[in-house]
C-alpha cells in the first residue's frame, strides 16, 4: 500500500509541475526597468501561493484516497474527517493572510486614479464645412462654430 501511495504521490507531482511552469513571468532585460520592493514581495508571494495551492490539492487527493481505503473503520474515518476540517481551516487562514497582504499593499501603494474622461465632441462648422466628432477646443482653434455636444452633421446645417 505504501509503495502505491508513494508512486501515486510522485506521479501527481510530475503531472502538476508542468502546470506551474505556465505561471512563470519572464522578467525584462537587465536594466530595462527599476525593480522595487513591492515587485519583489509580490513575486515571492506569487510563488508561495502556487506552492500552497499545490500542497492543498495534493493533501486533499491523499485524504480522499485514504477515505476510500478506510473501509468503514470508524477510527480512521474520524481522523480523516478532522484532517479535512483542519485542511479547510488552513485554506481559510491562508486566503485571509494573502488578503491582508493585498489590502496592506493597496494602502501603502494605492492604485493610480483612473484617467479623466475624454472631452465631449460635436459638430464644428468652419468655412461652410461640417466637421464631425470634434471638441470645443479644436473648433475654437480653427475659428469655427461649435454646434453643441453630441451633434452630428446630419442634424446641423453649417452656414
C-alpha positions, 0 to 999 in steps of 0.5 A: 500500500505504501509503495502505491501511495508513494508512486501515486504521490510522485506521479501527481507531482510530475503531472502538476509541475508542468502546470506551474511552469505556465505561471512563470513571468519572464522578467525584462532585460537587465536594466530595462526597468527599476525593480522595487520592493513591492515587485519583489514581495509580490513575486515571492508571494506569487510563488508561495501561493502556487506552492500552497495551492499545490500542497492543498490539492495534493493533501486533499487527493491523499485524504480522499484516497485514504477515505476510500481505503478506510473501509468503514473503520470508524477510527480512521474515518474520524481522523480523516474527517478532522484532517479535512476540517483542519485542511479547510481551516488552513485554506481559510487562514491562508486566503485571509493572510494573502488578503491582508497582504493585498489590502496592506499593499493597496494602502501603502501603494494605492492604485493610480486614479483612473484617467479623466474622461475624454472631452465631449465632441460635436459638430464644428462648422468652419468655412461652410464645412461640417466637421464631425466628432470634434471638441470645443477646443479644436473648433475654437482653434480653427475659428469655427462654430461649435454646434453643441455636444453630441451633434452630428452633421446630419442634424446641423446645417453649417452656414 
